[in-house]
Amino acid sequence: MISHSHRFIFRHYGKSAGSSIKRYLRQIDGLTEKCSFGHKKTSTLQQIVIDDGYDPEEYIKFCCCRNPWDRRVSAYYHFKKFYRLKDLSFEEFIVYGFNKYMNSKEENNEFSPCLIDGKREFDDGCFNYDKFDYIIRFENLQEDFLIVCDKL
């Protein structure tokens, strides 16, 4: 989610309270938003800001991260229900990821196999602290989100 009017970039990671955060942000007076749907990569969001004629370094950049295990469990139940994958075991989901069941070749799927060279899930910067000004912790959602809102 990008807001030029309030100069922020919010990177939405799946199963990490992103939909709730976006819903709240949309209530801000005068907020204009762009790219508010889906889970775009940080680099994609920054390039959109550049393409629109702005400098992403002048924007507050934040995301919300969640304990990776809790996030996986949440994703498993979400995908199992949403896509009606009754035969999908949790072990298969962890080992093979979601792509196996949807015949997806999408490289940017956040729930691809859990580990490729031990780092796949974190490649887009959720734990690369220099990409974000603020990282809201799911486990401390209310307090961390209030800090970000004070800056907006």
Secondary structure, DSSP 8 states (H G I E B T S, - for coil): -EETTTTEEEE--TTTTHHHHHHHHTTSTT---BS-SS---HHHHHHHHHHTT--GGGSEEEEEE--HHHHHHHHHHHHHHHTT-TT--HHHHHHHTTHHHHT---TT-TTS-S-STTTGGGTTSTT-GGG-SEEEEGGGHHHHHHHHHHH-
